[in-house]
């Protein structure tokens, strides 16, 4: 019994398993980064996302690159401890499972991805000359915001979306005219976790809440009259 117990403790605290990978919340993930020497911290996102903001000392390897398998195997042998993160956590999970199939044994991923890291006020840096703070909305914050007022209109948009730009003045006008309404605009490109959770697959998407409960959802352009008719 003593030997079995000691073996179990060793496996539990060693941090890695040959059959699974560790999924860590930001606090533990940060401790893992600090304790790793040498550090192999990999950002799996697209180049633009990495340049806008990333965890310090991470290197960029886009998981969607066509030569991902050959590229990473040329960089790291199967025994190398790899620490992975993406935007919302899903891609790093997929990458970890894929790397395990390739024979990698020591893998840690960040629960909730970079969005969770930011929402927990963890430090990050940028490759751009002008550093702009990144804003992500957490699940907890979202749930609080949609209960902010009797009516809350959520607008999922992106900066390059033409339809979003057409809708913006209409939404702002409705918001200004209704004291019981709160407009919550969410950048879909910067809040992938929320778009996945709410199954927002097209932009723009508008979701209307009454007393915290969804009462209307619409994708694409909508008229001022149509939106107002849903607020009663």
Beta strands, then each sheet from edge to edge (+ up, - down):
strand 1: 22-24
strand 2: 41-43
strand 3: 59-60
strand 4: 82-85
strand 5: 107-110
strand 6: 151-157
strand 7: 181-187
strand 8: 205-210
strand 9: 213-219
sheet 1: 1+ 5+ 4+ 2+ 3+
sheet 2: 7+ 6+ 8- 9+
end
